[in-house]
Amino acid sequence: MKACSNFVAQEWKKHECRNCFQKKDNHSGSQATITADSTVSSSMPDKKLNSLSPNKPNRKFSKHDDEFHTTLPKPPSMNRSRTSDTTESNVLSVGSNRDDMHSSELIPCRYGVNCYRRNPTHFEKYSHPIEFIIEPVAVKLVTGLSSEQEIKLHDTIATGADDLDQKNNNEISSEMIANLEEQLLQQQYDLQKHIRLADERLRASMTDSEVKLKKYEEQIETLQSNLIAMATYHQQLEDALGDELDKREKRELEKKRILSIKRDTPSYWGPNAFEQPYREVDIQIGSAEFNIISQLLNDTIAVHDHKFGTIYRKDPTEFIVMNIHRVQNDKLWHEYCFKKEQIIERHNRNLKACASSKYLENYPFLTPLLDINANEYWLFHGCDQAILPFLLHSGYDPRVSSLDGMFGGGFYLAENSSKSNQYIPCPGCGANSIFTGSGCKCHNQENIKFSIVLYRAVLGDVHIAREYDKKKYRGEKGRRVRRPPLKDNGILHDSVLGESMDYGGNLLKYREVILYECGQAYPEYVIEFRRSAENSKPPAGVKKVKDRCYDFLRNTFKLRPE
């Protein structure tokens, strides 16, 4: 932008022009021009320019003021007629001839080149750009007014214009104040609204934070409880794992011990006794083994009351043996050997020192003692022919045995074959047994075939029941006895012997043995026989029978088994 013709300093940057924003050195000299009806230019004397000094800012200007005005040259027509000097139009043009210092000290007019003011006092207070020109204003003086009156009139007009300006300024100020007050109120309302919204948001945020905090606290509590539960479960798992490892170790040791258990079968079973998992070997009639078992069956017959196991309502005096089968069951024999070894170990391999062992030495069974270290005997068992295959293949199970016995739910054995015979019902009519009632209605009863089992039984430490107590040995209804009584040291006996009246018992006529655990007896022989009451043979005597059995067990093993 080029420099203007008049330098007007900015309010804050005195060295720059506020119109062209150029420095003072780039501006040309100032000029002042006075214009009338015909354009006339004249230069004001220096001494009169000094009258525009800012030292007199409130001085009023008039036509007759010698310090401000100069006599304008009259046109020729006016010089000739000289009618009146008041018809002249004086126009003041404030131009560039003002002193730069003087104009720079004035306040810049806010209207600039569009200023509409004509009051001389306005020009004393405010500066205007160089482009601003005062339009010529013709002032007609009324004929007859004196100079004082004209001055007064001029002052009145100037004062009125100032009052009008002041009024306009006051109106503008009032309107601006009202607008500002309205804006202030609006701002206050907006501020309060924002504060209220911020407060609501803050409260909502605080409420939401409280809810979240409560939720987080609950989650923390849940996590803590879960952590405690996990720690407890981990500890339980470790304990269970430790127990399982201990059990496995025990099982491994038990397996090793089981493998070390002698599973040797009797030599008369032959070298390949378990070539098949289960088989029944027919014992040859007339062989030593056949004769020993047959004689043992008949020499243990006793006299009963002619009610059960009879033939034509008479107690049998002889059992005519038809067949004998030796059972060779790998599974049951293994369980039996394990149970036998367990009982021996339980008594530190010194079972013969027990009181029950000494008692049985003084009052022995009718059947032979097979192993003194376990109190192993041959004993008889009679049952319904329908359940016999189950006993031979799977073994007895005291859990499903009858609870109506004198000694509760157990597996009952006897030394007398005739006592076990009373529990075998007739295959034809189903009667003639202790559980099914007395008397057989069948014809040709001498031809009916029955089966009885000779068991190997490990009695261990036997509880001798001389004084029978029904509540103690059988139990109350609904709470039947299913185990042997306790010893004084709190350990269970291995079996129970219901003692007969011959040996001091108070109820039983003949002995019976009760077992309460599986695997404690093995079904070695199944004897098929017919009952007879005609050919009564005197018994050979228990001692002779036992001697023959022992001789068989010692010497016959060397023979080749059938």
C-alpha distance (Angstrom), angle and dihedral (degrees) to the residues before:
residue distance angle dihedral
M1 . . .
K2 3.85 . .
A3 3.76 121.3 .
C4 3.82 116.2 -96.6
S5 3.81 123.3 -126.3
N6 3.81 95.0 -107.7
F7 3.81 125.8 48.2
V8 3.80 114.4 -139.1
A9 3.79 113.1 179.6
Q10 3.79 120.4 -132.1
E11 3.78 117.9 -116.0
W12 3.78 94.9 -115.8
K13 3.79 101.9 21.8
K14 3.79 105.0 49.2
H15 3.79 94.6 179.8
E16 3.86 93.7 60.0
C17 3.80 129.7 70.3
R18 3.78 113.8 -119.4
N19 3.84 91.8 -145.2
C20 3.81 103.0 49.2
F21 3.84 100.4 10.6
Q22 3.85 89.5 -129.1
K23 3.77 126.5 133.2
K24 3.81 122.4 -98.7
D25 3.82 94.7 -109.1
N26 3.84 90.1 63.4
H27 3.85 93.7 60.5
S28 3.85 127.4 90.7
G29 3.81 126.1 -132.4
S30 3.79 122.5 -67.2
Q31 3.83 123.3 -109.1
A32 3.79 134.5 -166.5
T33 3.77 123.7 -153.2
I34 3.79 129.8 -168.1
T35 3.77 116.4 -159.2
A36 3.85 128.2 -165.6
D37 3.85 134.7 169.7
S38 3.74 87.4 -60.1
T39 3.75 113.7 32.1
V40 3.77 109.3 -100.9
S41 3.78 123.9 171.9
S42 3.74 124.0 -162.0
S43 3.74 134.3 166.1
M44 3.74 118.7 -123.2
P45 3.81 117.7 -128.5
D46 3.73 116.6 -104.7
K47 3.70 91.9 -117.7
K48 3.78 91.3 56.7
L49 3.79 92.4 48.3
N50 3.71 87.0 59.3
S51 3.78 87.3 63.7
L52 3.85 87.9 70.5
S53 3.74 88.8 65.4
P54 3.81 114.9 134.5
N55 3.80 88.3 -121.7
K56 3.83 86.5 86.1
P57 3.80 104.2 43.6
N58 3.85 96.7 149.4
R59 3.84 97.0 49.4
K60 3.80 116.1 125.5
F61 3.74 119.7 -135.3
S62 3.83 124.9 -138.7
K63 3.75 140.7 167.6
H64 3.80 93.2 -103.2
D65 3.75 95.1 49.4
D66 3.79 104.1 116.3
E67 3.79 92.8 -164.8
F68 3.83 95.1 58.1
H69 3.82 107.6 25.0
T70 3.82 130.9 56.9
T71 3.77 124.8 -160.0
L72 3.75 107.6 -93.7
P73 3.81 114.9 -135.9
K74 3.79 111.6 -107.7
P75 3.72 123.7 -125.7
P76 3.80 113.7 -109.2
S77 3.79 94.1 -105.2
M78 3.75 91.8 51.5
N79 3.83 90.6 46.8
R80 3.75 90.4 53.9
S81 3.75 98.4 47.2
R82 3.77 99.1 29.6
T83 3.75 90.1 -170.1
S84 3.81 96.8 156.7
D85 3.72 138.4 -24.6
T86 3.80 89.5 -145.0
T87 3.79 92.9 74.3
E88 3.69 90.6 71.1
S89 3.81 120.9 105.2
N90 3.72 113.6 -136.7
V91 3.77 116.6 -160.5
L92 3.75 120.6 -172.4
S93 3.75 114.7 -150.4
V94 3.74 113.2 -169.2
G95 3.77 103.0 -151.9
S96 3.65 144.0 156.0
N97 3.85 94.4 -62.8
R98 3.80 90.2 85.0
D99 3.70 115.3 105.5
D100 3.77 113.3 -91.5
M101 3.74 90.5 -137.5
H102 3.75 92.3 52.0
S103 3.83 94.8 49.7
S104 3.77 92.9 44.8
E105 3.81 90.7 57.2
L106 3.83 93.4 53.0
I107 3.79 122.0 91.8
P108 3.83 110.7 -105.0
C109 3.79 111.6 -112.0
R110 3.79 111.4 -114.5
Y111 3.81 91.7 -139.5
G112 3.81 94.4 55.1
V113 3.85 114.7 -176.8
N114 3.82 89.2 -4.4
C115 3.77 93.4 63.0
Y116 3.80 111.4 138.7
R117 3.79 96.7 -171.5
R118 3.77 119.6 119.5
N119 3.73 100.3 174.0
P120 3.84 110.5 117.6
T121 3.80 90.8 -142.7
H122 3.82 87.2 61.5
F123 3.76 90.3 59.5
E124 3.81 90.5 48.3
K125 3.84 90.1 59.2
Y126 3.82 102.9 33.8
S127 3.80 133.5 46.4
H128 3.82 124.7 -142.0
P129 3.77 133.8 -156.9
I130 3.81 120.9 -94.4
E131 3.78 91.4 -107.3
F132 3.78 90.9 62.4
I133 3.89 113.0 100.8
I134 3.77 126.4 -178.1
E135 3.78 108.1 -126.4
P136 3.79 113.5 -127.7
V137 3.78 112.6 -94.6
A138 3.75 118.4 -163.6
V139 3.73 113.4 -141.5
K140 3.71 114.5 -163.9
L141 3.72 114.1 -157.9
V142 3.71 115.8 -146.7
T143 3.74 111.5 -120.7
G144 3.68 112.4 -110.5
L145 3.81 99.3 33.9
S146 3.70 117.9 123.3
S147 3.73 124.4 -132.8
E148 3.79 92.2 -102.2
Q149 3.78 90.0 51.8
E150 3.77 91.4 50.2
I151 3.77 90.6 49.6
K152 3.79 90.2 48.3
L153 3.79 90.7 47.8
H154 3.77 90.7 49.5
D155 3.79 91.2 48.3
T156 3.78 90.7 48.3
I157 3.78 91.4 51.4
A158 3.79 90.8 47.3
T159 3.81 91.5 46.7
G160 3.82 90.7 49.2
A161 3.77 90.8 50.8
D162 3.78 89.7 49.4
D163 3.79 90.9 48.1
L164 3.77 89.7 49.3
D165 3.76 90.3 49.4
Q166 3.78 89.8 47.4
K167 3.81 90.8 49.0
N168 3.77 91.5 48.5
N169 3.75 89.1 47.4
N170 3.81 90.4 49.2
E171 3.81 91.0 49.0
I172 3.75 90.7 47.1
S173 3.80 89.8 46.5
S174 3.84 91.8 49.2
E175 3.77 91.3 48.5
M176 3.77 91.2 46.5
I177 3.82 90.3 47.8
A178 3.80 89.9 50.0
N179 3.76 90.5 48.1
L180 3.77 90.9 46.8
E181 3.81 91.0 48.1
E182 3.79 89.9 49.2
Q183 3.77 90.6 47.4
L184 3.79 89.7 46.9
L185 3.81 91.1 50.6
Q186 3.78 90.0 47.2
Q187 3.77 90.2 48.6
Q188 3.82 90.1 48.3
Y189 3.82 90.1 49.2
D190 3.79 91.3 47.2
L191 3.77 90.1 46.1
Q192 3.81 91.6 49.8
K193 3.79 89.2 46.1
H194 3.78 91.2 50.6
I195 3.80 90.3 45.4
R196 3.81 90.2 49.8
L197 3.79 92.1 47.5
A198 3.79 90.6 45.8
D199 3.82 89.6 48.9
E200 3.82 91.2 49.3
R201 3.79 90.9 47.3
L202 3.78 90.4 46.7
R203 3.80 91.5 49.7
A204 3.82 91.1 46.0
S205 3.78 89.6 47.3
M206 3.81 90.5 48.5
T207 3.82 90.8 48.6
D208 3.79 90.8 47.4
S209 3.79 89.6 46.6
E210 3.81 90.4 50.4
V211 3.81 90.4 49.9
K212 3.78 90.9 47.4
L213 3.80 90.6 45.3
K214 3.80 90.6 51.2
K215 3.79 89.8 46.8
Y216 3.80 90.8 48.7
E217 3.81 90.2 48.4
E218 3.81 89.8 51.5
Q219 3.79 89.9 47.8
I220 3.80 89.6 48.7
E221 3.81 90.3 50.4
T222 3.80 89.7 47.5
L223 3.79 90.9 48.9
Q224 3.79 90.6 47.5
S225 3.81 91.6 49.7
N226 3.80 89.5 45.9
L227 3.78 89.3 48.9
I228 3.80 90.5 50.8
A229 3.80 90.0 46.5
M230 3.80 90.3 48.2
A231 3.79 90.9 48.5
T232 3.80 90.1 48.4
Y233 3.78 91.1 46.5
H234 3.80 90.2 47.0
Q235 3.78 90.0 51.2
Q236 3.79 91.1 46.7
L237 3.78 89.2 47.6
E238 3.77 90.9 50.9
D239 3.79 90.4 48.3
A240 3.79 91.4 46.8
L241 3.78 89.9 47.2
G242 3.77 90.5 49.9
D243 3.79 90.7 48.3
E244 3.78 90.7 47.5
L245 3.78 91.0 50.3
D246 3.78 89.5 49.3
K247 3.78 90.4 48.4
R248 3.78 91.0 48.2
E249 3.75 90.3 49.9
K250 3.77 89.8 49.1
R251 3.78 90.3 46.9
E252 3.77 90.7 50.6
L253 3.76 90.0 49.6
E254 3.78 88.9 45.3
K255 3.77 90.1 51.0
K256 3.75 90.1 50.8
R257 3.77 88.9 47.9
I258 3.80 90.9 46.4
L259 3.75 89.8 50.6
S260 3.76 87.5 51.1
I261 3.81 91.3 51.3
K262 3.73 111.1 105.0
R263 3.74 109.2 -113.2
D264 3.76 91.6 176.9
T265 3.76 111.0 150.1
P266 3.78 122.1 -143.7
S267 3.78 108.7 -79.2
Y268 3.78 91.4 -121.7
W269 3.83 86.7 67.2
G270 3.76 88.7 71.1
P271 3.83 132.2 -124.0
N272 3.81 94.8 -74.2
A273 3.78 98.5 45.1
F274 3.81 94.0 147.2
E275 3.75 100.1 37.5
Q276 3.78 82.2 126.3
P277 3.83 123.6 32.4
Y278 3.78 90.3 -122.0
R279 3.76 133.3 12.9
E280 3.78 140.2 148.0
V281 3.79 116.1 -134.7
D282 3.80 116.1 -153.3
I283 3.80 111.0 -133.4
Q284 3.76 111.8 -135.5
I285 3.79 113.4 -111.6
G286 3.78 110.9 -112.0
S287 3.80 94.6 21.7
A288 3.79 120.0 128.7
E289 3.79 91.4 -108.7
F290 3.82 91.2 50.0
N291 3.79 92.8 48.1
I292 3.83 94.5 47.6
I293 3.83 93.1 51.7
S294 3.80 93.1 43.6
Q295 3.80 92.3 49.4
L296 3.84 91.5 47.0
L297 3.82 89.4 52.5
N298 3.82 93.6 52.0
D299 3.81 99.3 37.5
T300 3.84 91.4 59.7
I301 3.84 94.9 56.0
A302 3.80 112.6 124.0
V303 3.81 135.5 -173.5
H304 3.83 116.3 -95.2
D305 3.82 135.5 174.0
H306 3.83 98.8 -84.7
K307 3.82 94.0 -110.9
F308 3.82 109.1 104.6
G309 3.79 132.7 31.5
T310 3.80 90.8 14.8
I311 3.77 134.9 147.5
Y312 3.76 112.9 -135.2
R313 3.82 86.9 -13.7
K314 3.80 93.0 -56.2
D315 3.79 128.5 111.5
P316 3.82 110.2 -107.6
T317 3.78 115.5 -109.3
E318 3.78 94.4 -168.2
F319 3.80 139.2 28.3
I320 3.77 109.6 -147.1
V321 3.83 104.4 -148.7
M322 3.79 113.0 -139.8
N323 3.81 101.5 172.2
I324 3.78 139.9 -5.4
H325 3.83 122.2 -154.6
R326 3.77 123.1 -166.9
V327 3.82 110.8 -146.0
Q328 3.81 115.7 -141.7
N329 3.84 106.1 -173.7
D330 3.80 113.4 167.6
K331 3.81 95.3 -160.9
L332 3.80 97.3 46.9
W333 3.80 92.6 43.2
H334 3.81 90.8 52.3
E335 3.83 91.3 50.3
Y336 3.78 90.8 46.6
C337 3.82 93.5 51.1
F338 3.80 90.9 48.0
K339 3.80 92.6 50.0
K340 3.78 91.8 46.8
E341 3.81 91.7 51.4
Q342 3.79 90.2 46.5
I343 3.80 92.0 54.9
I344 3.79 91.5 46.7
E345 3.83 90.9 50.6
R346 3.79 91.4 46.0
H347 3.81 89.2 61.7
N348 3.80 94.3 42.5
R349 3.80 90.6 -110.4
N350 3.76 89.6 -69.4
L351 3.78 101.3 101.2
K352 3.79 92.6 133.6
A353 3.81 87.8 68.4
C354 3.81 91.5 62.5
A355 3.78 119.3 107.1
S356 3.81 91.8 -120.1
S357 3.81 91.2 55.5
K358 3.79 90.7 51.8
Y359 3.80 89.5 46.5
L360 3.82 91.0 53.9
E361 3.80 89.4 49.5
N362 3.77 88.6 57.1
Y363 3.80 94.7 40.6
P364 3.81 104.6 27.6
F365 3.77 128.7 -170.7
L366 3.79 121.7 -105.1
T367 3.79 88.6 -120.1
P368 3.81 121.9 70.6
L369 3.81 124.3 -91.4
L370 3.80 106.8 -119.0
D371 3.86 99.8 -174.0
I372 3.79 123.7 12.2
N373 3.85 91.5 -165.5
A374 3.83 90.3 66.3
N375 3.81 102.6 20.7
E376 3.80 88.8 -115.3
Y377 3.82 116.1 179.2
W378 3.78 141.3 170.2
L379 3.83 108.4 -113.5
F380 3.81 134.7 171.8
H381 3.82 129.4 -119.1
G382 3.81 127.4 -171.3
C383 3.81 124.3 -165.2
D384 3.78 144.9 149.3
Q385 3.80 111.4 -61.8
A386 3.83 89.6 -128.0
I387 3.81 94.3 67.7
L388 3.79 95.5 40.1
P389 3.87 95.4 93.8
F390 3.79 90.3 53.0
L391 3.80 91.4 52.9
L392 3.80 92.0 49.4
H393 3.82 96.4 47.5
S394 3.82 105.0 32.0
G395 3.77 103.7 18.2
Y396 3.78 129.9 -125.5
D397 3.82 121.0 -53.9
P398 3.83 116.6 -156.1
R399 3.81 89.6 -163.5
V400 3.82 90.7 73.5
S401 3.79 97.2 34.6
S402 3.78 122.7 117.3
L403 3.79 116.1 -80.7
D404 3.80 93.9 -156.8
G405 3.80 95.4 83.1
M406 3.76 121.5 111.4
F407 3.79 90.7 -108.4
G408 3.80 99.6 40.7
G409 3.77 127.5 -114.9
G410 3.78 107.2 -8.1
F411 3.79 144.3 112.5
Y412 3.82 110.0 -85.6
L413 3.82 124.5 -147.5
A414 3.81 133.0 172.5
E415 3.79 139.6 -157.9
N416 3.81 90.4 -143.8
S417 3.79 114.9 72.8
S418 3.81 89.1 -156.2
K419 3.83 90.9 58.8
S420 3.82 91.2 53.3
N421 3.82 88.1 45.4
Q422 3.83 89.2 64.4
Y423 3.85 89.7 66.2
I424 3.84 94.3 55.6
P425 3.83 111.1 94.3
C426 3.78 122.6 -150.6
P427 3.83 111.2 -88.2
G428 3.80 89.0 -142.3
C429 3.81 106.6 46.8
G430 3.82 99.3 11.5
A431 3.80 92.7 -130.4
N432 3.80 134.9 100.4
S433 3.86 97.4 79.5
I434 3.78 137.0 101.9
F435 3.82 91.9 -106.8
T436 3.85 97.4 41.3
G437 3.80 103.6 36.6
S438 3.77 137.9 -100.0
G439 3.78 130.7 -65.5
C440 3.80 131.1 45.2
K441 3.81 117.9 -127.9
C442 3.79 96.0 -167.8
H443 3.81 124.5 113.5
N444 3.78 122.7 -127.8
Q445 3.79 91.5 26.7
E446 3.80 90.3 169.0
N447 3.82 88.4 68.7
I448 3.83 96.8 51.2
K449 3.80 112.2 111.8
F450 3.83 120.3 -141.1
S451 3.81 133.2 -174.5
I452 3.79 128.5 -140.5
V453 3.83 127.6 180.0
L454 3.80 126.6 -133.4
Y455 3.86 108.0 -151.9
R456 3.76 132.2 -162.7
A457 3.84 101.5 -135.7
V458 3.82 129.8 -170.7
L459 3.82 106.3 -149.5
G460 3.80 98.2 176.0
D461 3.79 112.7 177.6
V462 3.81 102.5 1.9
H463 3.80 125.2 -151.7
I464 3.82 107.5 -137.6
A465 3.83 109.3 -143.5
R466 3.80 106.1 -163.0
E467 3.79 100.0 147.4
Y468 3.76 104.4 50.9
D469 3.81 114.9 -141.2
K470 3.77 111.9 -175.4
K471 3.80 95.0 -159.5
K472 3.79 91.9 48.6
Y473 3.78 100.2 43.6
R474 3.80 103.5 28.4
G475 3.79 102.7 24.3
E476 3.76 131.4 -148.9
K477 3.76 123.5 -56.4
G478 3.76 109.3 -77.6
R479 3.80 90.8 17.8
R480 3.77 104.1 64.8
V481 3.80 120.8 171.9
R482 3.81 114.4 -99.3
R483 3.80 102.6 171.2
P484 3.80 139.8 43.4
P485 3.82 120.2 -91.5
L486 3.79 122.2 -87.8
K487 3.77 124.3 -102.0
D488 3.77 122.8 -126.9
N489 3.82 89.5 -95.0
G490 3.82 91.6 55.3
I491 3.82 95.6 -104.9
L492 3.78 120.5 125.1
H493 3.77 123.0 -112.3
D494 3.79 115.9 -118.1
S495 3.81 96.8 -126.9
V496 3.82 144.4 -11.5
L497 3.81 128.8 -116.3
G498 3.78 114.9 -157.7
E499 3.76 99.3 -149.6
S500 3.79 121.5 -137.8
M501 3.77 125.8 -128.5
D502 3.80 88.9 -108.7
Y503 3.83 88.3 68.0
G504 3.78 99.5 38.4
G505 3.80 102.1 -75.3
N506 3.81 119.9 143.8
L507 3.82 101.8 -147.8
L508 3.79 118.1 14.2
K509 3.76 121.3 81.1
Y510 3.81 92.7 -161.5
R511 3.79 132.6 24.8
E512 3.78 123.9 -98.5
V513 3.79 131.0 -174.7
I514 3.85 123.7 -145.8
L515 3.83 125.2 -159.2
Y516 3.84 122.6 -168.9
E517 3.81 103.3 -173.7
C518 3.79 132.8 69.2
G519 3.78 120.0 -111.7
Q520 3.77 94.2 28.0
A521 3.84 92.6 111.3
Y522 3.80 132.5 39.7
P523 3.87 124.0 -154.9
E524 3.79 100.4 -130.5
Y525 3.83 102.3 163.1
V526 3.80 135.1 27.9
I527 3.81 110.2 -161.0
E528 3.79 120.6 -161.1
F529 3.80 113.2 -158.2
R530 3.80 146.6 155.2
R531 3.77 124.6 -129.7
S532 3.78 120.1 -118.0
A533 3.80 133.8 -179.2
E534 3.82 98.9 177.1
N535 3.77 108.5 68.2
S536 3.74 102.2 54.1
K537 3.78 111.1 -173.1
P538 3.73 121.6 -168.0
P539 3.81 111.3 -117.2
A540 3.77 116.9 -104.1
G541 3.77 90.1 -133.3
V542 3.75 131.5 -99.0
K543 3.75 94.4 -101.4
K544 3.80 93.1 53.9
V545 3.79 91.7 47.5
K546 3.78 91.8 51.0
D547 3.76 92.2 48.2
R548 3.78 90.8 52.2
C549 3.82 90.7 48.6
Y550 3.79 92.6 50.3
D551 3.77 90.0 47.2
F552 3.77 89.1 51.2
L553 3.80 93.3 47.7
R554 3.80 91.8 48.8
N555 3.78 102.8 40.0
T556 3.76 110.4 17.8
F557 3.83 91.0 63.8
K558 3.77 86.6 75.1
L559 3.77 90.6 61.5
R560 3.74 121.0 88.0
P561 3.80 106.0 -98.7
E562 3.77 119.4 -121.7
